[in-house]
């Protein structure tokens, strides 16, 4: 697939696609549709753009049939993939609960999809869950039934389903170890509340537990922040957060979220996210949880444009074919570009935390080695 340059017209149509009440963009005739198609795939938002295209179907601006079919065929495959991931997600949830009494809540993924107007049009990914068990306990259980499961720093990869699946020890982590300690403390304080929100998945695929909104606002911000500094970030992550914000919140929840973001040293970062929400996605100001920061927001947008979903299209800092040390050096070099705005995460944080991750992972493997 050929590369395309970012066009501000893409953001105009994205806003139109997200908001059911938005008027047709005045520059609708200038949109390069083939380029937008490629961009939407790169950013994993093809289903969102198709929402806007469907809105045009009863207007004089209806797209050429050939272009529309490309989108429909792509999204049709997405629907089928979502069916599979939903079933796998529910299967893993019920397997743990029925076999071992382990409660789990789904992080991101299909939990986010349920907030979309059409859940089947969210580009699916892995199944990520967090359980009510301690780290050592959950590793020992998984290893007892799936010896080939692979232990990583904050999750264990399981070959239970046809979809890639991860059972998390903690929902997310940060580069700065001091703020990660605070983040883990926050997760622990609110852990029990996250296994009470049971929802049904579409088309009788089964059921899962999901995070409550207040917790999710913090967790998903940490997820965006983590991938901004590692791998790269795409618009799908921001669209997920857009729909989470659109569920609404009280003034008390907003103030509590702000205090938590400040305590975790994510407030400045979140102001950049809010700029993207308002200026790229068109989110109404009443749904913003912090003020906006244009400088940080534009820096994020630049990375979104270059990196694509999970940085898969970023030719500047590709990890492909590189050793662990080469990846570490490349990541450190990349993050130096953000050091002025985020020194605690880029200079004090990630170069040190990578070594901690290595030794902690070794500890987990040794501690849970099956006899």
Residue pairs with C-beta under 8 A, 6 or more apart in sequence:
1 38
1 41
1 42
2 38
3 38
3 313
4 35
4 38
4 39
4 42
5 35
6 39
6 305
7 31
7 32
7 35
7 36
7 39
9 25
9 27
9 30
9 31
9 32
9 36
10 31
10 36
10 39
11 279
11 280
11 281
12 25
12 27
12 31
13 25
13 28
13 31
13 36
13 49
13 52
14 45
14 48
14 49
14 52
14 235
14 280
14 281
14 282
15 22
15 25
15 280
15 281
15 282
16 22
16 23
16 24
16 25
16 52
16 55
17 48
17 49
17 50
17 51
17 52
17 53
17 55
18 48
18 51
18 52
18 239
18 242
18 281
18 282
19 282
20 55
20 117
22 282
24 55
24 56
24 59
24 61
25 31
28 56
28 61
29 61
33 63
33 64
33 67
34 67
36 49
37 46
37 49
37 67
37 70
37 71
40 46
40 48
40 49
40 71
41 74
42 234
42 308
42 309
42 313
43 234
43 235
43 236
43 304
43 308
43 309
44 123
44 234
44 235
44 236
44 308
44 309
45 123
45 235
45 236
45 239
46 71
46 74
46 75
46 78
46 123
47 75
47 78
47 116
47 118
47 120
47 121
47 122
47 123
48 121
48 239
49 71
50 71
50 72
50 75
50 121
51 117
51 118
51 121
53 63
53 68
53 71
56 62
56 63
75 121
78 120
78 121
78 123
78 124
79 120
79 121
81 124
82 110
82 113
82 119
82 120
82 122
82 124
82 202
83 120
83 203
83 205
84 162
84 163
85 109
85 110
85 124
85 125
85 127
85 163
86 110
86 201
86 202
86 203
86 205
86 206
87 205
87 206
88 127
88 161
88 162
88 163
88 165
89 106
89 109
89 110
89 127
89 129
89 161
89 163
89 201
89 205
89 206
89 208
90 201
90 205
90 206
90 207
90 208
91 160
91 161
91 206
92 104
92 127
92 129
92 158
92 160
92 161
92 165
93 104
93 106
93 129
93 206
93 207
93 208
93 209
94 206
94 207
95 160
96 102
96 103
96 104
96 129
96 131
97 103
97 104
99 145
100 141
102 131
102 132
102 133
102 138
102 141
103 131
103 132
103 195
103 209
104 129
104 130
104 131
104 132
104 167
104 195
104 208
104 209
105 111
105 129
105 130
105 194
105 195
105 197
105 208
105 209
105 210
105 211
106 127
106 128
106 129
106 208
106 209
106 210
107 128
107 129
107 130
107 168
107 171
107 211
107 219
107 223
108 125
108 128
108 220
108 223
108 240
109 124
109 125
109 126
109 127
109 128
110 119
110 124
110 127
110 201
110 208
111 199
111 208
111 210
111 211
112 122
112 220
112 240
112 243
112 244
113 119
113 120
113 122
113 124
114 199
114 201
114 202
114 210
115 240
115 243
115 244
115 246
115 247
116 122
116 243
119 202
120 202
122 236
122 240
123 236
123 309
126 163
126 164
126 165
126 166
127 161
127 163
127 164
127 165
127 166
128 155
128 165
128 166
128 168
129 165
129 166
129 167
129 168
130 167
130 168
130 170
130 171
130 194
131 138
131 167
131 168
132 191
132 192
132 195
133 141
135 169
135 364
136 364
136 367
136 368
138 156
138 167
138 169
139 151
139 156
139 169
139 364
139 368
140 368
140 370
142 149
142 156
142 158
142 167
143 149
143 368
143 370
144 370
146 158
146 159
146 160
147 370
148 159
149 156
149 157
149 158
149 159
150 156
150 157
151 361
151 364
151 365
151 368
152 166
152 361
153 173
153 357
153 360
153 361
154 168
154 169
154 170
154 172
154 173
155 166
155 167
155 168
155 169
156 166
156 167
156 169
157 164
157 165
157 166
158 165
158 166
158 167
159 165
170 183
170 184
170 187
171 187
171 219
171 222
171 223
172 183
172 219
172 222
172 223
172 226
173 180
173 183
173 222
173 226
174 180
174 183
174 222
174 225
174 226
174 264
174 345
174 349
174 353
175 226
175 229
175 230
175 345
175 346
175 349
175 350
175 353
176 265
176 344
176 345
176 348
176 349
176 350
176 353
177 349
177 352
177 353
177 356
179 264
179 265
179 266
179 344
179 349
180 353
182 263
182 264
183 222
183 264
186 218
186 260
186 263
186 264
190 214
190 215
193 212
193 215
194 209
194 211
194 212
194 215
195 209
196 209
196 212
197 209
197 210
197 211
197 212
198 207
198 208
198 209
199 207
199 208
199 209
199 210
200 206
200 207
201 207
201 208
210 216
211 219
213 244
213 247
213 249
213 253
214 249
214 253
214 256
214 257
216 244
217 244
217 245
217 249
217 253
217 257
217 289
218 257
218 260
218 261
218 264
220 237
220 240
220 241
220 244
221 241
221 261
221 266
221 269
221 270
221 273
222 264
222 266
223 237
224 233
224 237
224 238
224 241
224 273
225 266
225 269
225 345
227 233
227 237
227 310
227 311
228 269
228 300
228 303
229 335
229 338
229 342
229 345
229 346
229 350
230 331
230 350
231 307
231 310
231 311
231 319
232 303
232 306
232 307
232 308
232 310
232 311
232 312
232 314
232 317
233 300
233 303
233 304
233 307
233 310
233 311
234 304
234 307
234 308
234 309
234 310
234 311
235 280
235 304
235 309
236 309
237 309
238 273
238 276
238 277
238 280
238 281
238 304
239 281
241 273
241 277
242 277
242 281
242 283
245 277
245 283
245 287
245 288
245 289
246 283
246 287
248 287
249 257
249 289
254 289
257 289
258 267
258 289
258 290
261 267
261 270
261 289
261 290
265 344
265 345
267 290
268 293
268 296
268 341
268 342
269 296
269 342
270 289
270 290
271 290
271 291
271 292
271 293
271 296
271 297
272 292
272 293
272 295
272 296
272 297
272 299
272 300
273 297
273 300
274 288
274 289
274 290
274 291
274 292
274 293
274 297
275 292
275 293
275 294
275 296
275 297
275 298
275 300
276 297
276 300
276 301
276 304
277 283
277 287
277 288
278 285
278 288
278 292
279 292
279 297
280 301
295 341
296 341
299 338
299 341
306 313
306 314
306 316
307 313
307 314
308 314
311 317
316 334
317 330
317 331
317 333
317 334
319 327
319 330
322 330
328 354
331 350
331 354
332 350
332 351
335 345
335 346
335 350
336 346
336 347
338 345
338 346
339 346
339 347
